[in-house]
Amino acid sequence: MTIALFLALFLFLVPDLYISLAFLRHAPLVWRILLFLPTLIGLFSLAGMFYKGFSSVFGTLFLVALLCFALPKLLFMVISLVSKLLGVWSATAASVTNTLGMATAIVVSLFALYGLTFGWKTLKTKQVDLYFDNLPEAYDGYRIAHLSDLHVGTYGKKTAFVEKVVQRVNDEHPDLVVFTGDLVNVDPSELPPFVTPLSQLAAPDGVFSVLGNHDYCLYGDPTRWSHKREGALKVAELERSMGWTVLMNGHQLLSRGGDTIAIAGVENTGKPPFPKIGDLKGTVSGITDYDTVKCHEDKFTILLSHDPSHWKLEVVPETHIPLTLCGHTHAAQFQLAGWSPSSWMYKEWGGLYQSGDQQLFISTGLGGTLPFRFGAWPQLVILTLHRK
């Protein structure tokens, strides 16, 4: 926490001090006040989250101050310092570089503004074809709508975007809908305004879900729960009231044309600091043989697991599960030219990955705890299974 506060102070204060001393030394006081105002708002919001806990108001104010003001000013400062070094050799080069710094800051501010206003509601549909040697013949062409990380608390009580997601899913006419966790931000009370639209998700084989780390509701005040799973049980209860099948370390068999597959769902399992509550062995009990070193599935199995770290931690080394579906990373809600900061934390962070005959697909999600997305637009994934 101390390092985070130090970095925040550096990001906000150092560029302001540089710009004030280098360019506004003799400017009217009002210009210096306007320069420091976003910094004061950002630091006030950060202090509010530090002492009062996370809230969408404090979080949004901090994000606006950081992305629209602090980051552009930092970039301008860096480029301006380069221009001063170039000024030793060429006044023209220094002037051009300073102009470039101003242009860069403006472009970054505009991109951030777009991500904060339109980007986080720019819904995209991604079509993905997956191929398997052992897919039952009746499931050749089977279509799954994969949703993840809706974080409804970020929308307050405004249901328009969620209604748009539901309509887009239903227009695709999938055979199955799956949701891989993080329906809420910090509390089950965020969900009731969205129960009606989410109840309208429709597919012949139903809607299956698992819980994500946020669904355990431990990020607000954890003392309000008598035990660490109480919040999760409330979220699961609300999901069931919407007609969803919540898989909490369990599985269900689906039948089609005489063939059977298994949909399994494990509770959250991943790397710290996220909670590890999942029981993979219990989840697939009855459809796998754990007496062998690496179990073999009796049924073609699709595993729902929120955190993609789980795939390499347990799924690949301990099972032959052919398809695992995850979310969690959001691609850090920023992606540019195929790159995302999420790659710094996760080797597998978005899209399709393969290890031997096992495949992992990670949805970069629909929402987030903060209202911003750029490049990593809200994503509905339609997976079509094919038999090789």
Phi, psi and chi 1 to 4 in degrees:
 res  aa     phi    psi   chi1   chi2   chi3   chi4
   1 MET       -  -39.5 -178.6   58.6   72.0      -
   2 THR   -61.5  -42.0  -57.7      -      -      -
   3 ILE   -63.8  -42.0  -64.4  175.6      -      -
   4 ALA   -62.2  -42.2      -      -      -      -
   5 LEU   -65.4  -40.1  -70.0  173.3      -      -
   6 PHE   -62.8  -44.0  176.0   79.1      -      -
   7 LEU   -63.1  -40.3  -72.3  174.7      -      -
   8 ALA   -63.2  -44.6      -      -      -      -
   9 LEU   -60.4  -41.2  -72.0  171.3      -      -
  10 PHE   -64.4  -48.7  176.7   84.1      -      -
  11 LEU   -60.6  -37.4  -75.3  171.2      -      -
  12 PHE   -88.4  -47.0  -79.0   98.2      -      -
  13 LEU   -84.1  -41.5  -73.4  176.0      -      -
  14 VAL   -61.5  -48.3  171.2      -      -      -
  15 PRO   -60.4  -38.4  -24.4   35.7      -      -
  16 ASP   -63.6  -44.1  -78.5   -1.9      -      -
  17 LEU   -63.4  -41.4  -68.9  171.7      -      -
  18 TYR   -63.0  -49.6  171.2   78.4      -      -
  19 ILE   -63.7  -40.0  -66.4  170.5      -      -
  20 SER   -62.8  -44.7  177.8      -      -      -
  21 LEU   -76.3  -35.0  -67.4  172.9      -      -
  22 ALA   -85.6  -29.6      -      -      -      -
  23 PHE  -127.2  -20.0  -61.6   96.3      -      -
  24 LEU  -120.3   20.7  -59.9  178.5      -      -
  25 ARG   -58.1  -39.0 -175.2 -172.8  -64.6  -89.1
  26 HIS  -109.6   11.2  -57.4  -65.5      -      -
  27 ALA   -78.4  158.6      -      -      -      -
  28 PRO   -57.1  152.2  -24.2   33.2      -      -
  29 LEU   -57.1  -34.0  177.8   62.3      -      -
  30 VAL   -59.7  -33.0   65.5      -      -      -
  31 TRP   -68.5  -38.1  -72.9  106.2      -      -
  32 ARG   -70.7  -34.6  -70.3 -164.2  -68.5  -82.7
  33 ILE   -63.5  -44.9  -67.6  174.2      -      -
  34 LEU   -63.5  -34.8  -70.0  174.2      -      -
  35 LEU   -64.1  -44.2  173.4   69.7      -      -
  36 PHE   -86.5  -14.0  -79.8   92.1      -      -
  37 LEU   -58.3  -49.2 -176.4   59.7      -      -
  38 PRO   -59.8  -33.7  -23.1   34.7      -      -
  39 THR   -64.4  -43.7  -67.3      -      -      -
  40 LEU   -62.6  -40.7  -65.7  174.8      -      -
  41 ILE   -64.9  -43.8  -67.9  172.5      -      -
  42 GLY   -62.3  -46.0      -      -      -      -
  43 LEU   -70.1  -35.2  -65.7  177.9      -      -
  44 PHE   -61.9  -43.5  169.0   78.2      -      -
  45 SER   -64.8  -40.6  -57.4      -      -      -
  46 LEU   -64.1  -41.8 -175.0   63.1      -      -
  47 ALA   -64.1  -38.9      -      -      -      -
  48 GLY   -61.2  -42.3      -      -      -      -
  49 MET   -69.5  -31.5  -71.3 -171.7  -72.5      -
  50 PHE   -69.6  -41.1 -178.7   76.1      -      -
  51 TYR   -94.1  -30.8  -71.3  106.7      -      -
  52 LYS  -106.2  -10.2  -61.7  -69.4 -174.5  179.6
  53 GLY    91.9  167.3      -      -      -      -
  54 PHE   -65.1  137.5  176.2   83.1      -      -
  55 SER  -142.6  152.4   77.4      -      -      -
  56 SER   -64.9  -31.6   58.3      -      -      -
  57 VAL   -67.1  -54.3  173.9      -      -      -
  58 PHE   -60.4  -42.7  -76.5  143.2      -      -
  59 GLY   -62.8  -42.6      -      -      -      -
  60 THR   -67.7  -43.3  -59.0      -      -      -
  61 LEU   -60.9  -42.5  -74.4  174.3      -      -
  62 PHE   -63.6  -42.7  177.2   76.8      -      -
  63 LEU   -65.0  -41.8 -163.9   64.8      -      -
  64 VAL   -62.1  -47.3  170.3      -      -      -
  65 ALA   -62.7  -38.1      -      -      -      -
  66 LEU   -72.1  -52.3  176.0   66.4      -      -
  67 LEU   -79.9  -37.2  -63.0 -179.1      -      -
  68 CYS   -87.9  -18.5  -68.5      -      -      -
  69 PHE  -128.3  -58.1  -64.4   96.3      -      -
  70 ALA   -63.9  -48.6      -      -      -      -
  71 LEU   -63.7  -46.9 -178.1   58.8      -      -
  72 PRO   -60.0  -39.1  -26.2   35.9      -      -
  73 LYS   -67.4  -35.8  -74.3 -171.3  -74.9 -171.5
  74 LEU   -63.9  -44.6  177.5   65.9      -      -
  75 LEU   -62.3  -42.1  -69.4  172.4      -      -
  76 PHE   -61.3  -41.8  171.9   75.8      -      -
  77 MET   -60.9  -46.0  179.7 -172.3   75.7      -
  78 VAL   -61.6  -47.2  171.1      -      -      -
  79 ILE   -67.6  -35.2  -63.1  174.3      -      -
  80 SER   -65.1  -39.2  176.9      -      -      -
  81 LEU   -65.1  -36.8  -72.2  171.8      -      -
  82 VAL   -62.3  -40.8  171.5      -      -      -
  83 SER   -63.3  -34.4   76.8      -      -      -
  84 LYS   -67.2  -37.2  -70.2 -174.2 -179.6  -62.2
  85 LEU   -66.4  -40.8  -68.4  174.7      -      -
  86 LEU   -66.9  -27.7  -67.8  175.8      -      -
  87 GLY   -62.0  -20.6      -      -      -      -
  88 VAL   -63.7  -32.9  175.0      -      -      -
  89 TRP  -101.3  -34.0  -68.1  -81.4      -      -
  90 SER  -153.1  119.1  169.2      -      -      -
  91 ALA   -65.7  -33.9      -      -      -      -
  92 THR   -65.1  -46.1  -58.5      -      -      -
  93 ALA   -61.6  -38.3      -      -      -      -
  94 ALA   -64.3  -41.8      -      -      -      -
  95 SER   -65.2  -43.5  176.2      -      -      -
  96 VAL   -63.7  -41.1  169.4      -      -      -
  97 THR   -67.1  -39.0  -53.3      -      -      -
  98 ASN   -61.7  -42.0 -116.1  -20.4      -      -
  99 THR   -63.6  -40.5  -57.5      -      -      -
 100 LEU   -60.9  -40.0  176.1   63.6      -      -
 101 GLY   -61.8  -43.0      -      -      -      -
 102 MET   -64.3  -43.5 -179.3   63.5   71.4      -
 103 ALA   -63.6  -41.3      -      -      -      -
 104 THR   -61.7  -43.8  -59.7      -      -      -
 105 ALA   -62.0  -41.6      -      -      -      -
 106 ILE   -66.3  -43.6  -68.7  172.1      -      -
 107 VAL   -62.8  -44.7  168.5      -      -      -
 108 VAL   -62.2  -40.9  170.1      -      -      -
 109 SER   -62.0  -41.4  -68.5      -      -      -
 110 LEU   -67.5  -41.9  -68.6  174.7      -      -
 111 PHE   -60.6  -44.8  -78.8    1.2      -      -
 112 ALA   -62.3  -41.7      -      -      -      -
 113 LEU   -62.9  -39.3 -174.6   61.4      -      -
 114 TYR   -64.6  -44.2 -178.9   85.0      -      -
 115 GLY   -62.8  -31.8      -      -      -      -
 116 LEU   -82.0  -21.1  -73.4  160.4      -      -
 117 THR  -106.4  -52.8   52.1      -      -      -
 118 PHE  -108.9  -34.9  -59.9  104.6      -      -
 119 GLY   -58.3  -38.0      -      -      -      -
 120 TRP   -78.9   -0.3   65.5  -63.2      -      -
 121 LYS  -124.9   12.8  -64.6 -178.4  179.9  179.4
 122 THR   -88.0   85.8  -56.1      -      -      -
 123 LEU   -73.4  129.1  179.8   61.4      -      -
 124 LYS  -118.9  146.5  -58.9  -69.8 -174.5  179.6
 125 THR  -108.2  128.5  -59.1      -      -      -
 126 LYS  -114.8  122.5 -176.7 -179.7 -179.6   69.2
 127 GLN   -97.4  126.9  -56.9  -78.7  -12.4      -
 128 VAL  -131.5  130.0  179.9      -      -      -
 129 ASP  -102.5  130.7  -67.2  -67.6      -      -
 130 LEU  -121.6  140.0  -57.9  175.9      -      -
 131 TYR  -122.8  135.7  -62.9   85.2      -      -
 132 PHE  -138.7  142.0  -56.1   91.3      -      -
 133 ASP   -72.4  -33.8  -69.1  -36.8      -      -
 134 ASN  -105.7   16.6   57.8  -20.5      -      -
 135 LEU   -70.1  127.9 -179.5   70.2      -      -
 136 PRO   -57.2  143.3  -25.2   34.6      -      -
 137 GLU   -57.4  -37.3 -171.8  172.9  -11.1      -
 138 ALA   -66.8  -17.4      -      -      -      -
 139 TYR  -100.2    7.9  -75.2   87.8      -      -
 140 ASP   -66.3  119.5 -169.9   12.3      -      -
 141 GLY    92.5    5.2      -      -      -      -
 142 TYR   -65.5  133.7 -167.0   73.3      -      -
 143 ARG  -115.7  128.6  -59.8  175.2   74.7 -116.6
 144 ILE  -119.5  126.5  -57.9  171.2      -      -
 145 ALA   -88.5  116.2      -      -      -      -
 146 HIS  -104.1  114.9 -179.2 -166.7      -      -
 147 LEU  -114.7  153.0  -49.7  175.6      -      -
 148 SER  -160.5  154.1 -163.6      -      -      -
 149 ASP    51.2   60.5  -60.4  -88.2      -      -
 150 LEU   -77.8  -35.6 -163.0   48.0      -      -
 151 HIS    49.6   60.9  -69.6  -82.8      -      -
 152 VAL   -62.1  -23.2  -64.7      -      -      -
 153 GLY   -59.4  -25.6      -      -      -      -
 154 THR   -68.9  -23.0  -54.9      -      -      -
 155 TYR   -89.5    0.0  -54.1  102.4      -      -
 156 GLY    63.6 -119.5      -      -      -      -
 157 LYS  -113.9   10.7  -64.1 -176.4  178.6 -179.8
 158 LYS   -85.9  116.3  -62.2  178.0 -179.2  178.3
 159 THR  -100.4    1.2   60.9      -      -      -
 160 ALA   -57.5  -45.9      -      -      -      -
 161 PHE   -67.3  -42.0  178.6   74.5      -      -
 162 VAL   -62.5  -40.1  173.9      -      -      -
 163 GLU   -61.7  -37.5  -68.6  170.0    0.2      -
 164 LYS   -64.7  -41.7 -179.4  179.6  178.7 -179.9
 165 VAL   -61.6  -47.2  170.9      -      -      -
 166 VAL   -60.3  -44.5  171.3      -      -      -
 167 GLN   -63.6  -40.7 -173.7   60.7   53.4      -
 168 ARG   -64.0  -41.4 -175.4   76.2   65.2   87.5
 169 VAL   -62.7  -49.7  171.6      -      -      -
 170 ASN   -64.5  -31.4  -69.0  -16.9      -      -
 171 ASP   -66.5  -24.7  -73.0  -13.9      -      -
 172 GLU   -80.0  -15.8  -70.7  -74.2  -17.8      -
 173 HIS    51.2   56.1  -57.4  -69.4      -      -
 174 PRO   -71.9  160.9   30.0  -36.3      -      -
 175 ASP   -79.2  -26.5  -62.3  -62.4      -      -
 176 LEU  -150.5  144.5  174.3   72.1      -      -
 177 VAL  -116.2  132.0  178.1      -      -      -
 178 VAL  -126.2  145.3  -60.6      -      -      -
 179 PHE  -126.5  123.1 -178.8   81.3      -      -
 180 THR  -103.3   40.5   50.3      -      -      -
 181 GLY    98.4  165.8      -      -      -      -
 182 ASP    64.7   66.5  -82.9    3.6      -      -
 183 LEU   -82.1  -32.4 -172.3   57.0      -      -
 184 VAL  -118.3  174.6  -59.0      -      -      -
 185 ASN   -94.6  -61.8  -75.2  -17.1      -      -
 186 VAL  -134.7  -12.5  -64.6      -      -      -
 187 ASP  -154.8  143.2 -161.6  -85.8      -      -
 188 PRO   -60.4  -23.0  -21.6   32.3      -      -
 189 SER   -65.2  -13.5   62.6      -      -      -
 190 GLU   -72.4  -21.6  -59.7  163.9    6.7      -
 191 LEU   -82.4  -35.4 -169.4   49.5      -      -
 192 PRO   -48.7  -40.7  -33.2   38.5      -      -
 193 PRO   -61.6  -18.8  -21.9   33.9      -      -
 194 PHE  -105.2   -0.8  -56.3   91.3      -      -
 195 VAL   -61.4  -44.2  165.3      -      -      -
 196 THR   -63.5  -52.4  -63.6      -      -      -
 197 PRO   -64.3  -39.4   17.9  -29.5      -      -
 198 LEU   -70.1  -23.3  -70.9  173.0      -      -
 199 SER   -68.0  -16.5  -60.8      -      -      -
 200 GLN   -89.3   -1.8  -64.0  169.8    9.0      -
 201 LEU   -60.8  130.9  -78.3  169.8      -      -
 202 ALA  -135.4  137.5      -      -      -      -
 203 ALA  -159.4  146.6      -      -      -      -
 204 PRO   -53.5  -38.0  -26.5   34.6      -      -
 205 ASP   -96.9    7.1  -74.0  -23.4      -      -
 206 GLY    91.2 -171.2      -      -      -      -
 207 VAL  -118.9  123.1 -178.9      -      -      -
 208 PHE  -114.9  144.3  -73.5   77.6      -      -
 209 SER  -143.6  159.3   68.1      -      -      -
 210 VAL  -128.6  167.9  -69.4      -      -      -
 211 LEU   -93.6  142.1  -58.4  177.8      -      -
 212 GLY  -101.7  176.5      -      -      -      -
 213 ASN   -58.6  -36.2   52.9  -65.9      -      -
 214 HIS   -71.1  -25.2  -81.0  -92.8      -      -
 215 ASP   -71.1  -10.3  -65.0  -36.6      -      -
 216 TYR   -84.6   -6.3  -68.2   88.5      -      -
 217 CYS    57.0   44.2  -54.7      -      -      -
 218 LEU  -103.8    1.0  -58.6  174.5      -      -
 219 TYR   -91.4  -14.4  -66.6  105.2      -      -
 220 GLY   -86.7 -118.7      -      -      -      -
 221 ASP  -103.2   99.0  176.7   12.8      -      -
 222 PRO   -65.5  -16.6   23.3  -31.7      -      -
 223 THR   -71.1  -11.4   61.3      -      -      -
 224 ARG   -75.3  -10.2   68.4 -167.0 -173.0  -78.5
 225 TRP  -105.8  141.7  -50.4  118.3      -      -
 226 SER   -72.6  -26.3   58.9      -      -      -
 227 HIS  -150.0  164.5   55.5   85.4      -      -
 228 LYS   -68.5  -14.5   68.5  178.6 -178.5  179.5
 229 ARG  -102.0    1.9  -63.1 -175.0   78.5 -109.2
 230 GLU   -63.4  -44.9 -175.1  178.0   -5.0      -
 231 GLY   -61.9  -40.5      -      -      -      -
 232 ALA   -63.4  -39.8      -      -      -      -
 233 LEU   -65.5  -33.7  -66.3  174.3      -      -
 234 LYS   -69.0  -41.8  -69.7 -178.8 -178.2  -66.1
 235 VAL   -62.2  -44.7  171.8      -      -      -
 236 ALA   -61.8  -39.0      -      -      -      -
 237 GLU   -61.6  -42.8 -178.9 -177.4   -4.7      -
 238 LEU   -66.6  -38.5  -74.9  165.5      -      -
 239 GLU   -63.4  -40.8  -69.9 -172.5   11.7      -
 240 ARG   -65.4  -33.2  -68.4 -171.7 -177.2  101.9
 241 SER   -66.7  -18.5   75.7      -      -      -
 242 MET   -88.7    0.7  -59.2 -173.9  -56.3      -
 243 GLY    90.0    9.0      -      -      -      -
 244 TRP   -83.1  150.2  -65.2   14.1      -      -
 245 THR   -97.4  111.2  -60.7      -      -      -
 246 VAL   -92.9  118.7 -173.5      -      -      -
 247 LEU   -97.3  110.3  -62.3  172.1      -      -
 248 MET  -115.5   87.5  -58.9  177.3   73.1      -
 249 ASN    59.9   49.6  -66.2  -31.2      -      -
 250 GLY  -152.5 -177.1      -      -      -      -
 251 HIS  -149.2  166.3   67.3  -91.1      -      -
 252 GLN  -141.7  142.7 -173.7  163.3  -46.5      -
 253 LEU   -92.4  140.9  -59.0 -179.4      -      -
 254 LEU  -117.3  140.2  -59.4  178.6      -      -
 255 SER  -119.7  144.0  -64.2      -      -      -
 256 ARG  -157.9  119.5  179.4 -173.2  179.1   98.1
 257 GLY    55.1   34.5      -      -      -      -
 258 GLY    88.0   -8.5      -      -      -      -
 259 ASP  -103.5  158.7  -72.5  -32.2      -      -
 260 THR  -133.2  139.3  -56.7      -      -      -
 261 ILE  -128.3  165.6   65.2  171.8      -      -
 262 ALA  -116.4  136.0      -      -      -      -
 263 ILE  -107.0  115.2  -53.7  -62.8      -      -
 264 ALA  -113.4  146.6      -      -      -      -
 265 GLY  -137.4  123.0      -      -      -      -
 266 VAL  -106.8  144.9   66.7      -      -      -
 267 GLU   -70.1  168.6  -67.5 -160.1   57.5      -
 268 ASN   -55.0  127.1 -165.9   82.4      -      -
 269 THR  -142.1  125.7  -58.1      -      -      -
 270 GLY  -171.5 -163.3      -      -      -      -
 271 LYS   -82.5  151.4  -64.0  178.3  179.9  178.2
 272 PRO   -57.8  150.6  -23.3   33.9      -      -
 273 PRO   -91.0   11.2   35.3  -36.5      -      -
 274 PHE   -78.8  146.8  -56.2  109.3      -      -
 275 PRO   -65.4  141.5   22.5  -33.0      -      -
 276 LYS  -111.1   99.9 -175.3 -178.9 -174.6  -58.2
 277 ILE  -121.2  -12.5  -56.3  174.4      -      -
 278 GLY   -67.9  154.0      -      -      -      -
 279 ASP  -132.9   90.1  174.1   12.0      -      -
 280 LEU   -63.9  -41.1 -177.3   59.6      -      -
 281 LYS   -61.2  -44.5 -177.3  175.5 -179.2  178.8
 282 GLY   -67.9  -33.4      -      -      -      -
 283 THR   -60.8  -43.6  -62.3      -      -      -
 284 VAL  -103.1   11.9  -63.5      -      -      -
 285 SER   -59.9  125.8  176.8      -      -      -
 286 GLY   103.1  -19.3      -      -      -      -
 287 ILE  -118.5    0.1   53.4  173.7      -      -
 288 THR  -136.9  166.5   64.5      -      -      -
 289 ASP  -117.3  101.9  177.7    9.9      -      -
 290 TYR   -84.8    7.2 -102.1   93.3      -      -
 291 ASP   -77.1  -17.2  -67.4  -26.3      -      -
 292 THR   -92.0  166.3   58.7      -      -      -
 293 VAL   -61.9  -42.6  174.9      -      -      -
 294 LYS  -130.5  108.6 -172.8  174.2  169.0   72.4
 295 CYS   -65.4  153.0   65.6      -      -      -
 296 HIS  -113.7  130.4  -69.4  -92.0      -      -
 297 GLU   -76.1  137.3  -76.2   61.7   42.6      -
 298 ASP   -78.7  -25.9  -63.8  -36.3      -      -
 299 LYS  -122.6  146.7  -55.1  -69.1 -176.1 -176.0
 300 PHE   -60.5  123.4 -178.3   92.8      -      -
 301 THR  -119.0  134.6  -58.4      -      -      -
 302 ILE  -110.5  119.3  -60.9  171.1      -      -
 303 LEU  -102.0  129.7  176.3   67.2      -      -
 304 LEU  -100.5  121.8  -49.5 -177.3      -      -
 305 SER  -146.4  124.6  179.1      -      -      -
 306 HIS   -61.4  -50.4  178.3   65.9      -      -
 307 ASP   -93.7  120.7 -169.9  -32.7      -      -
 308 PRO   -65.8  -16.5   22.9  -33.0      -      -
 309 SER   -59.2  -27.6  -57.2      -      -      -
 310 HIS   -62.2  -29.8 -176.3 -142.7      -      -
 311 TRP   -59.9  -50.2 -168.4   58.1      -      -
 312 LYS   -80.0  -25.7  -74.9  -71.8 -177.7   68.6
 313 LEU   -70.3  -43.7  -73.5  172.9      -      -
 314 GLU  -132.7  -42.0  -71.9 -173.1  -24.6      -
 315 VAL   -64.0  -51.2  178.9      -      -      -
 316 VAL   -67.9  -47.4  169.4      -      -      -
 317 PRO   -71.7  -22.6   15.3  -22.1      -      -
 318 GLU  -114.2  -10.7  -62.8 -177.9   15.9      -
 319 THR  -139.2  173.3   79.1      -      -      -
 320 HIS  -113.5   24.7  -80.0  -71.8      -      -
 321 ILE   -56.3  121.0  -68.0  173.7      -      -
 322 PRO   -74.7  -27.0   24.0  -32.0      -      -
 323 LEU  -140.4  124.4  177.1   60.0      -      -
 324 THR  -119.5  134.4  -58.4      -      -      -
 325 LEU  -115.9  130.2  -55.9  179.7      -      -
 326 CYS  -136.4  175.4  -61.6      -      -      -
 327 GLY  -141.2 -123.7      -      -      -      -
 328 HIS    79.2  -43.7 -176.5   59.0      -      -
 329 THR   -78.0  -29.3   70.6      -      -      -
 330 HIS    60.4    4.5  -56.3 -164.6      -      -
 331 ALA    51.8   33.6      -      -      -      -
 332 ALA    57.7   13.5      -      -      -      -
 333 GLN    60.3   20.9  -66.1  171.1 -141.5      -
 334 PHE  -148.8  128.1  178.4   84.9      -      -
 335 GLN  -145.7  135.8 -170.7  171.7  -15.0      -
 336 LEU  -143.1  121.7 -169.2   62.6      -      -
 337 ALA    53.6   41.2      -      -      -      -
 338 GLY    81.2    0.1      -      -      -      -
 339 TRP  -109.5  144.1  175.0   85.9      -      -
 340 SER  -140.2  144.9  166.0      -      -      -
 341 PRO   -57.8  -19.2  -20.4   30.6      -      -
 342 SER   -60.0  -24.5 -167.0      -      -      -
 343 SER   -66.6  -17.4   61.4      -      -      -
 344 TRP   -71.3  -25.5  -66.1  -23.6      -      -
 345 MET  -105.3  -29.1  -66.4 -178.2   62.6      -
 346 TYR  -130.3  129.6  -61.0   94.6      -      -
 347 LYS   -67.7  -37.9 -173.7  175.2 -179.3  179.9
 348 GLU  -110.6  112.0  -63.1   86.7   18.3      -
 349 TRP  -127.8  -14.8   57.0  -93.3      -      -
 350 GLY  -173.9  133.6      -      -      -      -
 351 GLY    95.9 -154.9      -      -      -      -
 352 LEU  -102.1  135.0 -177.1   63.0      -      -
 353 TYR  -133.2  155.8  -60.0   86.2      -      -
 354 GLN  -141.2  139.9 -173.2  151.7   -7.6      -
 355 SER  -134.7  107.1  176.6      -      -      -
 356 GLY    61.6 -124.0      -      -      -      -
 357 ASP  -100.1   15.5   57.3   -1.7      -      -
 358 GLN  -106.9  136.3  -65.5  175.4  -85.2      -
 359 GLN  -120.2  145.5  -62.0 -174.7   49.8      -
 360 LEU  -125.2  129.6  165.0   70.6      -      -
 361 PHE  -120.4  128.8 -171.6   86.9      -      -
 362 ILE  -112.6  117.2  -55.5  169.4      -      -
 363 SER   -78.3  135.3  166.9      -      -      -
 364 THR   -83.6    5.2   52.6      -      -      -
 365 GLY    89.3  173.1      -      -      -      -
 366 LEU  -107.6  -34.0  -71.2  159.3      -      -
 367 GLY  -133.6 -149.3      -      -      -      -
 368 GLY   177.0  164.4      -      -      -      -
 369 THR   -68.4  -19.5   53.4      -      -      -
 370 LEU  -123.6  143.2  -65.2  172.3      -      -
 371 PRO   -80.6   74.1   31.0  -35.0      -      -
 372 PHE  -153.5  134.9  171.8   83.8      -      -
 373 ARG  -153.0  136.7  -83.4 -176.7  178.5 -100.2
 374 PHE  -141.7  122.2 -170.8   89.0      -      -
 375 GLY    81.9  -51.3      -      -      -      -
 376 ALA   -85.5   67.8      -      -      -      -
 377 TRP   -65.4  156.3  -46.4  117.1      -      -
 378 PRO   -52.0  135.4  -25.9   34.6      -      -
 379 GLN  -128.4  124.3 -177.8 -178.8   82.4      -
 380 LEU  -104.0  124.5  159.4   63.7      -      -
 381 VAL  -108.0  130.1 -179.3      -      -      -
 382 ILE  -109.8  109.9  -57.4  -63.6      -      -
 383 LEU   -96.1  127.1  -56.6  167.9      -      -
 384 THR  -112.7  119.7  -57.5      -      -      -
 385 LEU   -86.6  136.6  -50.4 -173.2      -      -
 386 HIS  -128.9  144.7  -61.7  -79.8      -      -
 387 ARG   -92.8  125.4 -179.7 -178.3  172.8   90.3
 388 LYS   -67.2      -  -74.7 -175.0 -177.7  178.2
